[in-house]
Protein backbone atom coordinates (compact mmCIF):
# COMPACT_ATOMS: atom_id res chain seq x y z
CA UNK A 1 0.00 0.00 0.00
CA UNK A 2 2.84 2.38 0.79
CA UNK A 3 4.27 1.83 -2.68
CA UNK A 4 0.87 2.69 -4.21
CA UNK A 5 0.65 5.88 -2.14
CA UNK A 6 4.13 6.92 -3.20
CA UNK A 7 3.35 6.14 -6.84
CA UNK A 8 0.10 8.12 -6.85
CA UNK A 9 1.77 11.05 -5.09
CA UNK A 10 4.66 11.03 -7.55
CA UNK A 11 2.28 10.92 -10.52
CA UNK A 12 0.19 13.78 -9.11
CA UNK A 13 3.35 15.81 -8.56
CA UNK A 14 4.54 15.14 -12.12
CA UNK A 15 1.25 16.31 -13.60
CA UNK A 16 1.18 19.35 -11.33
CA UNK A 17 4.79 20.20 -12.17
CA UNK A 18 4.11 20.06 -15.91
CA UNK A 19 1.08 22.35 -15.60
CA UNK A 20 2.98 24.70 -13.27
CA UNK A 21 6.09 25.09 -15.43
CA UNK A 22 4.08 25.46 -18.64
CA UNK A 23 1.93 28.20 -17.10
CA UNK A 24 4.93 30.04 -15.63
CA UNK A 25 6.85 30.04 -18.92
CA UNK A 26 3.76 30.98 -20.93
CA UNK A 27 3.39 34.16 -18.84
CA UNK A 28 7.09 34.96 -18.44
CA UNK A 29 6.59 38.41 -19.94
CA UNK A 30 4.36 39.33 -17.00
CA UNK A 31 6.73 38.25 -14.23
CA UNK A 32 7.36 40.73 -11.44
CA UNK A 33 10.54 42.83 -11.49
CA UNK A 34 11.73 41.63 -8.07
CA UNK A 35 15.28 40.26 -7.97
CA UNK A 36 15.85 36.50 -7.97
CA UNK A 37 18.21 36.38 -4.94
CA UNK A 38 15.50 37.45 -2.46
CA UNK A 39 12.90 35.11 -3.93
CA UNK A 40 15.27 32.14 -4.08
CA UNK A 41 16.56 32.85 -0.58
CA UNK A 42 13.04 32.79 0.83
CA UNK A 43 12.42 29.49 -0.95
CA UNK A 44 15.52 27.89 0.53
CA UNK A 45 15.12 29.15 4.10
CA UNK A 46 11.40 28.48 4.48
CA UNK A 47 11.53 24.97 3.03
CA UNK A 48 14.65 24.06 5.01
CA UNK A 49 12.99 24.87 8.33
CA UNK A 50 9.65 23.50 7.13
CA UNK A 51 11.28 20.07 6.83
CA UNK A 52 12.42 20.37 10.44
CA UNK A 53 8.89 21.13 11.63
CA UNK A 54 8.81 24.94 11.83
CA UNK A 55 6.30 25.38 8.99
CA UNK A 56 6.61 27.45 5.83
CA UNK A 57 3.41 29.38 5.12
CA UNK A 58 3.56 31.88 7.98
CA UNK A 59 7.30 32.67 7.59
CA UNK A 60 6.85 33.01 3.82
CA UNK A 61 3.93 35.39 4.31
CA UNK A 62 5.95 37.47 6.77
CA UNK A 63 8.97 37.69 4.46
CA UNK A 64 6.83 38.64 1.46
CA UNK A 65 5.05 41.28 3.51
CA UNK A 66 8.22 42.80 4.96
CA UNK A 67 10.01 42.84 1.61
CA UNK A 68 6.94 43.98 -0.35
CA UNK A 69 7.77 41.20 -2.77
CA UNK A 70 4.31 39.87 -3.65
CA UNK A 71 0.90 41.52 -3.88
CA UNK A 72 -1.15 40.67 -0.79
CA UNK A 73 -3.97 39.20 -2.87
CA UNK A 74 -1.52 36.80 -4.58
CA UNK A 75 0.31 35.56 -1.47
CA UNK A 76 -2.01 32.56 -0.74
CA UNK A 77 -1.82 31.29 -4.32
CA UNK A 78 1.92 31.90 -4.59
CA UNK A 79 2.62 29.84 -1.47
CA UNK A 80 0.26 27.02 -2.43
CA UNK A 81 1.82 26.75 -5.89
CA UNK A 82 5.47 27.42 -5.05
CA UNK A 83 5.74 25.21 -1.97
CA UNK A 84 3.94 22.21 -3.51
CA UNK A 85 6.87 20.32 -5.05
CA UNK A 86 9.19 20.81 -2.04
CA UNK A 87 6.39 19.49 0.21
CA UNK A 88 5.94 16.49 -2.09
CA UNK A 89 9.63 15.70 -1.61
CA UNK A 90 9.14 15.96 2.16
CA UNK A 91 6.15 13.62 1.96
CA UNK A 92 8.05 11.01 -0.06
CA UNK A 93 10.86 11.09 2.49
CA UNK A 94 8.73 10.85 5.65
CA UNK A 95 6.25 8.30 4.30
CA UNK A 96 9.20 6.07 3.46
CA UNK A 97 11.07 6.68 6.73
CA UNK A 98 8.25 6.57 9.32
CA UNK A 99 5.76 3.73 9.75
CA UNK A 100 2.09 4.76 9.66
CA UNK A 101 -1.03 2.70 9.00
CA UNK A 102 -1.87 2.94 5.29
CA UNK A 103 -5.66 3.36 5.71
CA UNK A 104 -5.20 6.28 8.10
CA UNK A 105 -2.73 7.96 5.78
CA UNK A 106 -4.89 7.52 2.66
CA UNK A 107 -8.12 8.73 4.29
CA UNK A 108 -6.50 11.83 5.76
CA UNK A 109 -4.66 12.70 2.54
CA UNK A 110 -7.87 12.45 0.50
CA UNK A 111 -9.75 14.54 3.08
CA UNK A 112 -7.10 17.26 2.91
CA UNK A 113 -7.25 17.26 -0.90
CA UNK A 114 -11.03 17.66 -0.93
CA UNK A 115 -10.89 20.54 1.53
CA UNK A 116 -8.10 22.31 -0.34
CA UNK A 117 -9.74 22.15 -3.77
CA UNK A 118 -12.92 23.61 -2.27
CA UNK A 119 -11.05 26.31 -0.35
CA UNK A 120 -8.79 27.38 -3.22
CA UNK A 121 -11.76 28.13 -5.45
CA UNK A 122 -13.08 30.57 -2.84
CA UNK A 123 -9.78 32.22 -1.95
CA UNK A 124 -8.84 32.86 -5.59
CA UNK A 125 -11.89 35.12 -5.92
CA UNK A 126 -11.66 37.03 -2.63
CA UNK A 127 -11.05 40.78 -2.52
CA UNK A 128 -7.69 42.16 -1.37
CA UNK A 129 -9.19 43.39 1.91
CA UNK A 130 -10.74 40.04 2.76
CA UNK A 131 -7.52 38.22 1.96
CA UNK A 132 -5.61 40.60 4.25
CA UNK A 133 -8.06 40.05 7.10
CA UNK A 134 -8.08 36.30 6.54
CA UNK A 135 -4.31 36.12 6.49
CA UNK A 136 -4.06 38.33 9.57
CA UNK A 137 -6.29 35.90 11.45
CA UNK A 138 -4.40 32.94 9.97
CA UNK A 139 -1.06 34.30 11.16
CA UNK A 140 -2.37 34.79 14.70
CA UNK A 141 -3.68 31.21 14.68
CA UNK A 142 -0.29 29.89 13.55
CA UNK A 143 1.55 31.93 16.18
CA UNK A 144 -0.82 30.67 18.88
CA UNK A 145 -0.30 27.07 17.80
CA UNK A 146 3.48 27.42 17.80
CA UNK A 147 3.45 29.12 21.21
CA UNK A 148 1.21 26.36 22.61
CA UNK A 149 3.68 23.76 21.42
CA UNK A 150 6.61 25.66 22.90
CA UNK A 151 4.83 25.93 26.27
CA UNK A 152 3.87 22.25 26.32
CA UNK A 153 0.13 22.93 26.06
CA UNK A 154 -0.35 20.52 23.15
CA UNK A 155 -0.91 16.88 24.25
CA UNK A 156 2.19 14.70 24.19
CA UNK A 157 0.59 11.99 22.07
CA UNK A 158 0.62 8.20 22.41
CA UNK A 159 2.17 5.24 20.63
CA UNK A 160 -0.43 4.34 17.98
CA UNK A 161 0.49 4.40 14.27
CA UNK A 162 -3.10 4.45 12.97
CA UNK A 163 -6.64 5.51 13.82
CA UNK A 164 -9.59 3.17 14.33
CA UNK A 165 -13.34 3.48 14.95
CA UNK A 166 -14.82 6.97 15.36
CA UNK A 167 -11.39 8.58 15.53
CA UNK A 168 -10.71 8.12 11.81
CA UNK A 169 -13.84 9.89 10.44
CA UNK A 170 -13.44 12.61 13.07
CA UNK A 171 -9.84 13.19 12.02
CA UNK A 172 -10.86 13.19 8.34
CA UNK A 173 -13.51 15.85 8.95
CA UNK A 174 -11.06 18.07 10.84
CA UNK A 175 -8.33 17.57 8.22
CA UNK A 176 -10.76 18.55 5.44
CA UNK A 177 -11.51 21.82 7.23
CA UNK A 178 -7.80 22.45 7.80
CA UNK A 179 -7.17 21.75 4.12
CA UNK A 180 -9.67 24.42 3.14
CA UNK A 181 -8.25 26.92 5.65
CA UNK A 182 -4.68 26.26 4.51
CA UNK A 183 -5.46 27.94 1.19
CA UNK A 184 -5.56 31.35 2.93
CA UNK A 185 -2.33 30.70 4.80
CA UNK A 186 -3.45 29.03 8.03
CA UNK A 187 -0.60 26.68 8.81
CA UNK A 188 -1.51 23.01 8.45
CA UNK A 189 1.24 21.55 10.61
CA UNK A 190 0.50 22.91 14.09
CA UNK A 191 -3.24 22.06 14.17
CA UNK A 192 -2.62 18.67 12.53
CA UNK A 193 0.04 17.86 15.09
CA UNK A 194 -2.32 18.85 17.91
CA UNK A 195 -5.05 16.66 16.37
CA UNK A 196 -2.97 13.50 15.99
CA UNK A 197 -1.51 13.93 19.47
CA UNK A 198 -5.00 14.35 20.98
CA UNK A 199 -6.18 11.17 19.22
CA UNK A 200 -3.32 9.15 20.70
CA UNK A 201 -1.02 8.82 17.72
CA UNK A 202 2.75 8.74 18.08
CA UNK A 203 4.44 12.14 17.61
CA UNK A 204 6.59 10.65 14.84
CA UNK A 205 3.45 9.67 12.92
CA UNK A 206 2.49 13.34 12.74
CA UNK A 207 5.20 13.98 10.15
CA UNK A 208 4.16 11.57 7.36
CA UNK A 209 0.50 12.50 7.97
CA UNK A 210 1.24 16.23 7.83
CA UNK A 211 3.57 16.03 4.86
CA UNK A 212 1.45 13.51 2.96
CA UNK A 213 -1.79 15.40 3.51
CA UNK A 214 -0.10 18.70 2.62
CA UNK A 215 1.37 17.24 -0.54
CA UNK A 216 -2.03 16.07 -1.77
CA UNK A 217 -3.94 19.17 -0.71
CA UNK A 218 -1.35 21.48 -2.28
CA UNK A 219 -1.33 19.70 -5.64
CA UNK A 220 -5.10 20.21 -5.74
CA UNK A 221 -5.15 23.75 -4.38
CA UNK A 222 -2.10 24.76 -6.40
CA UNK A 223 -3.66 23.54 -9.63
CA UNK A 224 -6.78 25.57 -8.83
CA UNK A 225 -4.73 28.73 -8.21
CA UNK A 226 -2.84 28.16 -11.48
CA UNK A 227 -6.08 27.83 -13.38
CA UNK A 228 -7.36 31.07 -11.82
CA UNK A 229 -4.03 32.83 -12.48
CA UNK A 230 -4.10 33.92 -8.83
CA UNK A 231 -0.40 33.67 -8.01
CA UNK A 232 2.92 35.44 -8.65
CA UNK A 233 4.71 33.13 -11.06
CA UNK A 234 8.24 34.39 -10.50
CA UNK A 235 7.92 34.34 -6.71
CA UNK A 236 6.42 30.83 -6.82
CA UNK A 237 9.38 29.57 -8.87
CA UNK A 238 11.66 31.16 -6.27
CA UNK A 239 10.04 28.98 -3.62
CA UNK A 240 10.38 25.85 -5.72
CA UNK A 241 13.82 26.06 -7.31
CA UNK A 242 15.88 26.20 -4.11
CA UNK A 243 13.11 24.78 -1.93
CA UNK A 244 13.65 21.24 -3.20
CA UNK A 245 17.41 21.09 -2.47
CA UNK A 246 16.72 22.71 0.91
CA UNK A 247 14.41 19.79 1.77
CA UNK A 248 17.08 17.26 0.81
CA UNK A 249 19.65 19.09 2.92
CA UNK A 250 17.43 19.28 5.99
CA UNK A 251 16.14 15.69 5.70
CA UNK A 252 19.35 13.87 4.89
CA UNK A 253 22.20 15.97 6.28
CA UNK A 254 21.04 18.28 9.06
CA UNK A 255 18.02 16.25 10.32
CA UNK A 256 17.69 18.28 13.53
CA UNK A 257 18.67 21.61 15.05
CA UNK A 258 18.07 23.34 18.40
CA UNK A 259 14.92 25.07 17.18
CA UNK A 260 13.30 26.21 20.44
CA UNK A 261 14.73 29.75 20.39
CA UNK A 262 14.21 30.08 16.63
CA UNK A 263 10.52 29.18 16.98
CA UNK A 264 10.00 32.03 19.48
CA UNK A 265 11.61 34.42 17.00
CA UNK A 266 9.30 33.09 14.28
CA UNK A 267 6.28 33.60 16.56
CA UNK A 268 7.25 37.25 17.08
CA UNK A 269 7.82 37.82 13.35
CA UNK A 270 4.50 36.18 12.48
CA UNK A 271 2.59 38.36 14.97
CA UNK A 272 4.21 41.47 13.52
CA UNK A 273 3.23 40.40 10.00
CA UNK A 274 -0.32 39.78 11.22
CA UNK A 275 -0.56 43.32 12.56
CA UNK A 276 0.76 44.64 9.25
CA UNK A 277 -1.99 42.77 7.41
CA UNK A 278 -4.68 44.19 9.70
CA UNK A 279 -3.29 47.72 9.31
CA UNK A 280 -3.39 47.42 5.53
CA UNK A 281 -6.96 46.13 5.66
CA UNK A 282 -8.08 48.90 8.06
CA UNK A 283 -6.64 51.61 5.81
CA UNK A 284 -8.87 50.27 3.09
CA UNK A 285 -5.95 50.20 0.71
CA UNK A 286 -7.55 47.84 -1.76
CA UNK A 287 -5.78 49.28 -4.76
CA UNK A 288 -3.94 46.63 -6.64
CA UNK A 289 -0.16 46.83 -6.09
CA UNK A 290 1.97 47.13 -9.19
CA UNK A 291 3.98 44.23 -10.60
CA UNK A 292 6.99 45.04 -8.47
CA UNK A 293 5.03 44.74 -5.24
CA UNK A 294 4.68 48.48 -4.64
CA UNK A 295 1.50 50.57 -4.71
CA UNK A 296 0.33 53.01 -7.36
Buried (B, 14 or more C-beta within 10 A) or exposed (E): EEEEBBEEBBEBBEEBBEBBEEBBEEEEEEBBEBEEEBBBBBBBBBBBBBBBBBBBBBBBBBBBBEBBBBBBBBBBBBBBBBBBBBBBBBBBBBBEEBBBBBEBBBBBBBBBBBBBBBBBBEBBEBEBBBBBBBBBBBBBBBBBBBBEBBEEEBBEBBEBBBBEEEBBEEBBEBBBBBBBBBBBBBBBBBBBBBBBBBBEBBBBBBBBBBBBBBBBBBBBBBBBBBEBEBBBBBBBBBBBBBBBBBBBBBBEEEEEEEBEEEBEEBBEBBBBBBEBBBEBBEEEBBEEBEBEBEEE
